[in-house]
């Protein structure tokens, strides 16, 4: 099978692949709860697999995945609160945090204190700077188009800001995407629900264990936000969504390469 992961390739092979298609994919994600049925690294695992699909179908190479330096106050373990209007943190009037911490065997207080620390340290400033520096490095390696794929949705904000300042230099083009935003007319992103679970069932099925979800429909899955995956998630739905994203991104990449 053709090599597509930059860090696993030999210099001469990189040159051939880059001259054929000077596109670099940068998967970005983090570590956070994604239900009891998904791995905690879902965000980055998902985008890494997506990047590989994009590279094999559109062209280009996959750069090493970025896991660290995110704003710790923007994680599911932290934003699950009972404050008014906290739609992402609270669904159906249920505070998911106690159940999550019970499974983890951790104290929520530690997460909350680190959220405060992260905010006082500048929030997304570090992540945005790391991304911008990454764009410069990839540009010096000869790539003309850089596609960032944000698995953890809040990463899209700093990715957009870093891309905007970098693109203003007109030395290469950064396309920051999430994935479902490419096909928002047909699909809706979620957190460990139908969409994300289906993508994982298609891309990394060995990491998903649906049997860990309580079969009782009256028991709400802890930390799952969106359409209940128990009756709706499938590898077929994930493949359908992945195929749609490939075709949508192909158009954007081709336009950027002109």
N, C-alpha and C positions, 0 to 999 in steps of 0.2 A: 504494500500500500504506500502511496506517495507520502513522503514526509511533509508535515505542515507546521510542526512545533519548532519555532525558531531556535530555542535553546537546546534542542536535540539534534540540530542539523550541522553539517560541515560547511565551512566558509564557501567553498566552490559551489555547493548545492544551494546555498542561500542566494548566491548571486544569480544563478540560473532562475530560481523561483521568483526572485524580486524583479528581475528584468521582464519576466513573463507577466507578473501582476504585482506592482509595488503597493500592496495593501497590507496593513498590519492590524490585527484584531487584539484589543486589550481587554480581557475579562476582568471585571472588578466586582468584588463581593465582600462578605464579612461572615462572622460566626454569630448565629442567633437561632433561637427556637423556631422550629417550623413544624409544630405538632409533634405527636409521639410517633408518627409513622414515617417522617422524613429525617434525613441527617441534618445536624445543626449547620453544616457548611453548605446547605442547599444553594444559597445565593451565588457563591463563587463556583460551585460544582456545576450548576446549571449554565452559567454564562461561559464557562470553559468548554463545556460540551457544545453549546450553541456556536461558539467561535469556531470550533473544529468543523461543525456542519457548514458554516458560512465559508470557511476556507476551502473545503472540499468541493463545494458547489459553485462558488463565485470566483474563487482564486484568492491568493494571498497567504500570509502566514500568521500563526497564533503566537503572541508574545506571552511571557510568563504572567500568571494570574496575580492580581493585587488583592491581598487579603486584609492588610492591616492599615492603621492610621485613620480609621473613620471616627466620626463624632459620636462618642459613647452615649450621648443623650438621645440618639436617634435610633435606638434598637428596640425591638419588641419587648425585651425584658425590662426596659426602662419606661417606654411610653405607654404601657398598660396602666393607666391611672383612672381615677374616678372623677376627674375634673369635668365640669360642664362642657359639653361639646367635643369631648375627646373621642371622636368617631373611630379613629384608628386604634386607640388604646382600649376602647370599651365598645363591645358589640352586644346589643340586646340587653343592656343593663348589667352585664356580667364583667367582674374584674377578674381577668385570667391570671393575674400575677401569683396569687397564692398557690394555685395548682401547678404553675410552671416551676416555681421555686421548690415545691415539694418533690417533684420528679427529679429536679437537678440536685436536690440535697444542699441547697444554698440559701443564704439570707438575702432578701431583696435589698436590704439596707446597703450592702456593698455595691450593688449596681447603681443605686440612687446617688451614693456619694461620688462614684466615679463619673456619673453624668454631670454632677455639679463641677467636678474637677475639669472635665472635658470642656464644658462651657466657658469656664474661667480661663482656660488655655487657648481660647480662640475658636472653639467649635470645629468648623470645617476648614479653617485656615491651613492647617498642616496638610490635610488630604489634597486640597486644591493645589498647593505648592508642589507636592509630590507628583500629582498628575501633570502639571505644566512642565516640570523637569523631565518627566517621562516622555512627553511629546517631543521635546527638543532632542532627547537621546535617540528616539525612533527616527526622527527626521534625519539626523546625521548618519543613520544606517541606510539611507537611501530610499525610504518609503515616501510615497506621495499622498497616500490616504491612510488615516488612522481611525479605526472604529472602536470606540469604547462601548462596552456592553455592561450596563449597571444591573446587577442581580438584586442588590438591596436598593429599592427604589429611591430612597433619600440621597444616594450617591449621584443621582442624575443632576442635582443642583450644582454641586462643585464641578462635576464633569462639564456641564454647560458653560460655567463661568471660566474654567481653565481653557476650554476650547475657544471661547469667544476672544480671549486675550491672545491666544496663540494664533488663531486664524487671521487676526488683524495683521500679522506679519507677512502673510501670503507666501509662506515658504513650504507649507504642506497643508492639507485639509483634514481637520478632525471632525468626525461625525459621531456625536454622542447619542446613543440609543439605549432603550431599556429592552425592547424586543416586541412586547405587545403593543407599544405605541406605534409601531410600523403598520399594524393591522387593527387599530383601535375601532374600525368600523365593524369588525367581526368578532373581536375577542376583548376580554377585560382582564386586566391583571388582578392578582389577589395575594393573599399571604397563606401559603400552605393549603390552599383550597383546590378547587377544580383545575384551575389553570396551571399553577406551579406543580401540583402533584402529577398532573397528566404529562407535563414536560419531563419530569423526572422519570415517570414510568416509561416514557419513550427513550430518553437519552441515557439514563443511568438506573434502569429497573432493579439492578441488584442492591441498590441502596434504599429502596422503598419497601416498607412492610405494612401493607394495609390491614393486616390482621391485628395490629396493635391498637387500632381504633375501636372504641366501644361500639358494638353493633346496634345498641339501643338508640333509635332515632331521637329519643327524648333526652339523651345525654349529649350535650353540646361538646364538640371536640375542643380541648384546651388550646388556646392560641391560634386557632384557625379562623381566618377572616375571609369571607366570600362564600361562594356556593359550596355546600357540603360535599366534600370529595368522596364520601362513602358510596354514594349512588351515581356519581357523575364523572369521576376521574377515570381516565383510561389511556393506555398507550396510543390508541388510535386517535383520540382527541389531541394528544400531545404531538403526534406526527403531523396531523392536519395543520395545527398551529405553527409548527416548525417549518413546514413546507411553505406556508403563506409568508412567514417572516423572511425566508430565503429569497423569495421572488421580489418582495417589497424592497429589501436591502440591495438586491442586485441592481435595481433601477437607480438608487441613490449613489451607489459606488461607481457605476458607469458614468453617471453625470459628473461626479467629482473628479474622475480620471480624465475627462475631456480637456 
